[in-house]
Amino acid sequence: MSSKAQDQIESYIDSPEKLKSLYRRVLFVVSLSQIFGGAGLAAGVTVGALLAQQMLGTDAYAGVPVALLTLGSAGSALIVGKLSQRYGRRTGLSAGFIVGGLGAIGVVIAAMLNSVGLLFASLLIYGAGTATNLQARYAGTDLASNKQRATAISTTMVMTTFGAVAGPNLVEVMGEFASFIGVPSLAGPFILSAAAFISAGLVLFILLRPDPLEIANKIAAYKQEHEQTYRMDSADKTMNKRGLIVGATVMVLTQIVMVAIMTMTPVHMKHHGHGLGEVGIVIGFHIAAMYLPSLITGILADKVGRTAMSIASGITLLFAGLLAAFAPSDSMILLVIALSLLGLGWNFGLISGTAQIVDSTEPSTRAKTQGTLDVFIALAGASGGALSGMVVANTSFATLSLSGGLLSLILIPVVIWYRRGRVK
C-alpha cells in the first residue's frame, strides 16, 4: 500500500465522522442510480410475457422472456461480482447497467423486425441490468457496521421504488409513444428501460468515487496488519458457511415463488378481460410492495434479527399464494392485495437473506461471493419464469399460485436449523 493510500485509510480509521460521511455519500449515489435502475426493470416485468405471447402466438412460452432475462441476469451477476472484486463497485456496476441498456435497445429492434431470435438474445443481455440493479444493494453495505447493514440495503432498495413504480404505470404512455414513432406498442417500455439503465450506469461511473469496496478492503487489510487482533476460529468459519447457506436459500426460494406468480399474472389478467392499464396498476402495486417497505424491513432485520424476518417472508408468501389462487379472477382489489403480499414477502426474504450473506463474508472475497450467490438467485428466477407458463398452460393459474405459497414454507425449517447451530 502506498504511503498516500495508507494516509487516506488512516484518516478514515482515525476519524469515524469522515468514514460516516463517505458512507452517507455512497448511499446517496447508489440510491440515485437505483431510481433509474428501478425504472429499467419495468419493461421486462410488465410486458415481456405479453410481447412473447404476441410474437409466438401461444401462452405456453409466455414465461420464456422472464426466464431468459433472469438467465442473462445469472451470468451477469457472476461477471459483475468478479469485476467489482477486482476493479471496484464503480466499474462492475456501471458496466452492468450500460450493457443492460444495450439489451433493451435490442428488444426494441427485435420487435420492429418481428425477430424472435433477436428478441431472445436481447433479453439475455437485458438481464445484465436486472442483475446489476440487484447487486447495487451490496454497495451500500461495504462501509456499514454490523448493526447498519440491513438498513443500508433497505435504503438503496427503497429508492428503487420511485422508478420501479413509475415504470409499469408508464406502460400505456410508452406504448403510445412507440406507436407514434412506428415501433410496436409493447416494445415501448423497453425504450424507457434503455434510457434508464444507461443513465444508472453513468451516475455510478461518474459519482461513485472513492470506491466503497476498495476502501473497505484497505481498511480491513490495515487493521489486520497493524492490530493483529482479528482471528477467525473454526467455529466462526463454520457459522459463516451456515450463514451463507441460509441466506442463499432464503433468497432463492423467495425469488422462485415471486417470479413464477408475477410472470403469469399479466397473462392471467388478459385472459379474464383486464386491459393493459389494469395490468400496469397491479404490477405497479406489486413492485411498490417489493421495494417501498424496505426501510422498515431493514430496521426490523437489524433490530429483531434476520431469522424472524425470514420466517415472516415465508408466511407472507404463503398468504399471497393462497389469495392469488382463490381470489375471483375479475376482482382487481384482490389481485392487487395478492400481488402486494407477494412483493412484500419477497422484500422480507431478500433483505434478511442479503444481510445474512454480508454478515458471513469478508471484504477481501465479498463481491465475488455475492456475485456467485446472485447467480443461484437468478437461476431460481429463470426456473420459476420458464416453468410458470407451462404449469398454467397444463393446469391453471390457481395451481401455480397455490404451489408457490406452499413452497415458501420451506423457509421456516431452514432458518430454525441455522438458529440451532448458533445455540450450539
Residue pairs with C-beta under 8 A, 6 or more apart in sequence:
1 9
1 218
1 221
1 222
5 218
6 222
8 218
9 215
9 218
9 219
9 222
10 222
11 18
12 18
12 19
12 22
12 215
12 219
13 19
13 219
13 222
13 223
19 143
22 143
22 210
22 212
22 215
23 143
23 144
23 152
23 212
26 139
26 140
26 142
26 143
26 208
26 212
27 140
27 152
27 155
27 156
29 203
29 204
29 207
29 208
30 136
30 139
30 140
30 156
30 204
30 208
31 140
31 155
31 156
31 159
32 159
32 203
32 207
33 93
33 97
33 136
33 200
33 201
33 203
33 204
34 133
34 136
34 156
34 157
34 159
34 160
34 163
34 200
35 159
35 160
35 162
35 163
36 97
36 163
36 196
36 197
36 199
36 200
36 203
37 97
37 129
37 132
37 133
37 136
37 160
37 163
37 196
37 197
37 200
38 133
38 159
38 160
38 161
38 162
38 163
38 164
38 165
38 166
38 167
38 196
38 287
38 291
39 163
39 164
39 166
39 167
39 192
39 193
39 196
40 97
40 100
40 101
40 104
40 129
40 133
40 163
40 167
40 192
40 193
40 194
40 196
40 197
40 200
41 129
41 130
41 133
41 160
41 163
41 164
41 167
41 193
41 287
42 163
42 164
42 166
42 167
42 168
42 170
42 171
42 189
42 192
42 193
42 287
43 104
43 107
43 167
43 189
43 190
43 192
43 193
44 65
44 66
44 69
44 123
44 126
44 130
44 190
44 193
45 66
45 168
45 262
45 283
45 287
46 167
46 168
46 171
46 189
46 266
46 279
46 280
46 283
47 171
47 186
47 189
47 266
47 276
48 65
48 66
48 69
48 123
49 62
49 63
49 65
49 66
49 263
49 264
49 266
49 267
49 389
50 62
50 186
50 266
50 267
50 270
50 276
50 279
51 65
51 107
51 111
51 119
51 184
51 186
51 187
52 61
52 62
52 64
52 65
52 119
53 59
53 62
53 267
54 184
54 186
55 111
55 114
55 116
55 119
56 62
56 116
59 267
59 389
59 392
59 393
60 389
60 390
60 393
61 389
62 263
62 264
62 267
62 389
63 263
63 264
63 385
63 386
63 387
63 388
63 389
63 390
64 120
64 385
64 386
64 389
65 119
65 120
65 123
65 385
66 259
66 263
66 381
66 382
66 384
66 385
66 386
66 388
67 382
67 383
67 385
67 386
68 120
68 123
68 124
68 127
68 382
69 123
69 124
69 126
69 127
69 130
70 127
70 130
70 259
70 378
70 379
70 381
70 382
70 385
71 124
71 127
71 378
71 379
71 382
72 103
72 123
72 124
72 125
72 126
72 127
72 128
72 130
72 131
73 127
73 128
73 130
73 131
73 134
73 374
73 378
73 381
73 382
74 127
74 131
74 374
74 375
74 376
74 378
74 379
74 382
75 124
75 127
75 375
76 96
76 99
76 100
76 127
76 128
76 130
76 131
76 132
76 378
77 131
77 134
77 135
77 371
77 372
77 374
77 375
77 377
77 378
78 371
78 372
78 374
78 375
79 96
79 371
80 92
80 93
80 95
80 96
80 128
80 131
80 132
80 135
80 371
81 92
81 135
81 367
81 368
81 369
81 370
81 371
81 372
81 374
82 92
82 367
82 368
82 371
83 91
83 92
83 95
83 96
84 91
84 92
84 93
84 135
84 213
84 367
84 368
84 371
85 92
85 213
85 365
85 366
85 367
85 368
85 371
88 211
88 213
88 214
89 138
89 139
89 142
89 204
89 208
89 211
89 212
89 213
89 367
90 204
90 205
90 208
90 209
90 211
91 205
92 132
92 135
92 367
93 132
93 135
93 136
93 139
93 201
93 204
93 208
94 201
94 202
94 204
94 205
94 208
95 201
96 128
96 129
96 131
96 132
96 135
96 201
97 128
97 129
97 132
97 133
97 197
97 198
97 200
97 201
97 204
98 197
98 198
98 201
98 202
99 125
99 128
99 129
100 125
100 126
100 127
100 128
100 129
100 130
100 131
100 132
100 193
100 197
101 129
101 193
101 194
101 195
101 196
101 197
101 198
101 201
102 125
102 194
102 198
103 122
103 123
103 124
103 125
103 126
103 127
103 128
103 129
104 122
104 126
104 129
104 190
104 191
104 193
104 194
104 197
105 122
105 190
105 194
106 118
106 121
106 122
106 125
106 126
107 119
107 122
107 123
107 126
107 187
107 190
108 178
108 183
108 187
108 190
108 191
108 194
109 115
109 118
109 122
110 116
110 118
110 119
110 121
110 122
110 187
111 119
111 183
111 184
111 186
111 187
111 190
112 182
112 183
112 184
112 187
126 190
126 193
127 378
129 193
129 197
129 200
130 378
131 374
131 378
132 197
132 200
132 201
133 160
133 200
134 374
134 377
135 370
135 371
135 374
136 156
136 204
137 153
137 156
137 157
137 354
138 153
138 354
138 358
138 366
138 367
138 370
139 156
139 208
139 212
139 213
140 152
140 153
140 155
140 156
140 212
141 149
141 152
141 153
141 354
141 358
142 212
142 213
142 215
142 216
142 363
142 366
143 212
143 215
143 216
144 151
144 152
146 359
147 302
148 302
149 302
149 355
149 358
149 359
150 297
150 298
150 299
150 300
150 301
150 302
150 306
150 351
150 352
150 354
150 355
151 295
151 298
151 299
151 301
151 302
152 298
153 294
153 298
153 351
153 354
153 355
153 358
154 294
154 295
154 296
154 297
154 298
154 299
154 301
154 351
155 294
155 295
155 298
157 291
157 294
157 298
157 347
157 350
157 351
158 291
158 292
158 293
158 294
158 295
160 291
161 287
161 288
161 291
161 292
161 294
163 196
164 287
164 288
164 290
164 291
165 284
165 287
165 288
165 291
165 292
167 189
167 192
167 193
167 196
167 287
168 280
168 281
168 283
168 284
168 287
169 280
169 281
169 284
170 189
170 192
171 188
171 189
171 276
171 277
171 279
171 280
172 276
172 277
172 280
173 188
174 188
174 189
174 191
174 192
175 185
175 186
175 188
175 189
175 276
176 185
176 188
177 188
177 191
178 184
178 185
178 186
178 187
178 188
178 191
179 185
179 188
183 191
213 363
213 366
213 367
216 363
216 366
217 363
217 364
219 363
220 362
220 363
220 364
221 364
223 229
223 230
224 230
232 240
238 421
239 360
239 421
239 422
240 360
240 361
241 360
242 418
242 421
243 356
243 357
243 359
243 360
243 418
244 356
244 357
244 360
244 361
244 369
244 373
245 418
246 310
246 353
246 356
246 414
246 415
246 417
246 418
247 306
247 352
247 353
247 354
247 355
247 356
247 357
247 359
247 360
247 373
248 353
248 357
248 373
248 376
248 377
249 353
249 410
249 411
249 414
250 310
250 313
250 349
250 352
250 353
250 356
250 411
250 414
250 415
251 349
251 350
251 353
251 354
251 357
251 373
251 377
252 376
252 377
252 380
253 314
253 349
253 380
253 407
253 408
253 410
253 411
254 313
254 317
254 345
254 346
254 348
254 349
254 350
254 353
254 408
254 411
255 346
255 350
255 377
255 378
255 380
255 381
255 384
256 380
256 381
256 383
256 384
256 404
256 407
257 317
257 321
257 342
257 345
257 346
257 384
257 404
257 405
257 407
257 408
258 290
258 317
258 342
258 343
258 345
258 346
258 381
258 384
259 380
259 381
259 384
259 385
259 388
260 384
260 385
260 387
260 388
260 391
260 400
260 404
261 320
261 321
261 324
261 339
261 342
261 388
261 400
261 401
261 404
262 283
262 286
262 339
262 342
263 384
263 385
263 388
263 389
264 388
264 389
264 392
264 397
264 400
265 279
265 282
265 283
265 286
265 324
265 335
265 339
265 397
266 279
266 283
267 389
267 392
268 329
268 392
268 397
269 278
269 279
269 282
269 329
269 335
270 279
271 329
272 329
272 330
273 330
274 332
278 332
281 332
281 336
282 332
282 335
282 336
282 339
283 339
285 336
285 339
285 340
285 343
286 339
286 340
286 342
286 343
287 343
288 340
288 343
289 339
289 340
289 341
289 342
289 343
289 344
289 347
290 343
290 344
290 346
290 347
291 343
291 347
293 344
293 347
294 347
294 351
297 309
297 347
297 348
297 351
297 352
298 351
298 355
300 308
300 309
301 309
301 351
301 352
301 355
302 355
306 352
306 353
306 355
306 356
306 359
306 415
307 352
307 415
307 418
307 419
309 348
309 349
309 351
309 352
310 348
310 349
310 352
310 353
310 356
310 411
310 414
310 415
311 411
311 412
311 415
312 348
313 345
313 346
313 347
313 348
313 349
313 352
313 408
313 411
314 345
314 349
314 408
314 409
314 410
314 411
314 412
315 345
316 341
316 344
316 345
316 348
317 341
317 342
317 345
317 346
317 349
317 404
317 405
317 408
318 405
318 406
318 408
318 409
319 341
319 345
319 405
320 338
320 339
320 341
320 342
320 344
320 345
320 401
320 404
320 405
321 342
321 401
321 402
321 403
321 404
321 405
321 406
321 408
322 401
322 402
322 405
323 334
323 337
323 338
323 341
324 335
324 338
324 339
324 342
324 397
324 398
324 401
324 405
325 397
325 398
325 399
325 401
325 402
325 405
326 398
327 334
327 335
327 337
327 338
328 334
329 397
338 401
345 408
349 411
357 369
357 370
357 373
358 366
358 370
361 369
361 370
388 400
391 399
391 400
391 403
392 399
392 400
